Amino acid sequence: MKILVCISKTPDTTAKIAFTDNNTKFAEAGVQWIINPYDEWYALVRAIELKEKDSSVVIHLITVGGPDTEPIIRKALALGGDEAYRVNATGHDSFYISSQIAEIAKQGNYDLIFTGKETIDYNSSSVGGMVAELLDLPFVSLATKFDLNGTTATIVREIEGGEETVESSLPLVVSCQKGMAEQRIPNMKGIMGARTKPLKVTEPVNVEPLTSIKTFETPPPKSGVKLVSADNPAELIRLLREEAKVI
Amino acid sequence: MPVLIFLDQSDNTIKKTTPEVITYGAKLAAQLGTTAEGILLGTISDDVASLGKYGVTRIHHVSDPSLNHPDGQVYTKIIAKVAGDIGAKVIVFSNNLHGKAIAPRLSARLRAGLVAGAVALPDTSAGFTVKKNVFSGKAFANVSVNTEMKIISVNPNSFQVEATGGSAEVVAVNISPESPKTKVVSVNKIQGEIPLSEAERVVSAGRGLKGPENWKMIEELAAVLHAATACSRAVADAGWRPHHEHVGQTGLAIAPNLYMAIGISGAIQHLAGVNRSKVIVVINKDPEAPFFKAADYGIVGDAFEVVPKLIEAAKAL
């Protein structure tokens, strides 16, 4: 059983979001970088749990990024991956990134490919579906539970207003979210071991990005809160009906 | 070269997000000097032709019961075929759960640039640029689509529905769908509740409620306001409320017309999931709670005193 877990480097959830160069670039100064939480807490940890149940499971990690992504790859390896690939390319186009992942995935014959449900920076929720299409594999999006029975996967996924349980044969692509697993902290043994685990750097295949970001904008600030006295909550209900017209 | 709109359905009925994406697609078609057509998959008990009132002129309907449950792989092939047959150059989805499962596949299949999470109509004055949400609602990016074929997934509740009257021509399309590789074994829908992702009003509460036993008044307030209930991450992690109610950066991101936050301090990760809401109301006994800075209306007060009074006042409407 071989699992490929896709990880992405994102700004920390508390990072200040600002832009430079005439609003064409994210302002990276002072930003802490982390593994995209969905990739780490759910996709990677669930893969590690599968390996803990069955020691024949092999976990490979992949990220598409420059040398600056190596600290987060080492952290992921410290949590439990066996080896990692870094495709030496930068870019934000989901198709470009997916094409690089699909190329590595083709060579590795993986039974399972896990992604997070989306990255917390570009929020496109697209890489899983695109990789699946490029490899002509089924894709189960927004999974909250994942179990394996031989070569059949049983997955619970979110649907509007509830959840559904899906069965699929392998190979399969799954995007993971809350419920799949619990966040872990790497231990010292993992951190020491990660230093010597293989991290292979490959050059990207030639693919044209389908989209490009021209500029960024930050939302206009709120004009300020209108406070209502705690003695008169009925006034709030009146404002919501007559002024805001939302109830 | 019409604009093709994916008309989402579930349980044989047209989904609530569908009129919104039709309005979007129709306005985009007018902007491009073309017509808006729709694609609908599965058997439907609603009046399909009446969707014309939102601006779609023709609906391509594959009325096959095997399509009642969306499968990304099967749907992608059919949508690609119909888009090719009618020569569509732009395809519009809702960026809801079905859209997220299908649009990326279609983008890869057709090599069509995808903007997922669009919040405005494209700027077509020079090229084709679409504004989308990034950094979990903390910013927008203007994304240029560089391919001839384009796909836009519109964030739910970001576009005003407009009905102008009119009826659509419904064209039956004969395609034999292939059988899906994934099989749905069971569906568990929470009956009687408004799904959070589709709710126009949301009442949400946090640790300030002190314990799960105090949610009765939150549920009652939500019921009188016809709102869905939600909670903060701390509350879901403590097991006070189910995980699917967790809104925030790592939970569900929502954009209702009204978001009422009770006993939630407003950490940046929580704000990221709700800051697209049209009107934010904050009720918190701490006047320094950061949430007040992001709020439109607020009450500094004890939830246990304020909420029962809100329920009374809302009941009196």
Interface residues (C-beta under 8 A of the other chain):
Chain A: P11 T13 T14 I17 F19 P37 Y38 W41 D93 S94 F95 S98 I120 D121 Y122 N123 S124 S125 S126 V127 G128 G129 M130 A132 E133 L134 P138 F139 V140 S141 L142 T144 T154 E158 I159 E160 G161 G162 E163 E164 T165 V166 E167 S168 S169 K178 G179 E208 P209 L210 T211 S212 I213 K214 T215 F216 E217 T218 P219 K222 V225 K226 L227 V228 S229 A230 P233 A234 L236 I237 R238 L239 L240 R241 A244 V246 I247
Chain B: S10 K15 G72 Q73 T76 N96 L97 K100 A101 I102 A103 P104 R105 L106 S107 A108 R109 R111 A112 G113 L114 V115 A116 G117 T129 K131 K132 N133 V134 F135 S136 K138 A139 F140 A141 N142 V143 S144 V145 N146 T147 P180 K181 T182 K183 V184 V185 S186 V187 N188 K189 I190 E193 P195 S197 E198 E200 R201 L225 H243 H244 H246 Q249 T250 G251 A253 N257 L258 I268 Q269 A272 N275 K278 V279 V281 V282 F292 K293 A294 A295 D296 Y297 G298 I299 V300 G301 D302 E305 V306 K309 L310 E312 A313 A314 A316 L317
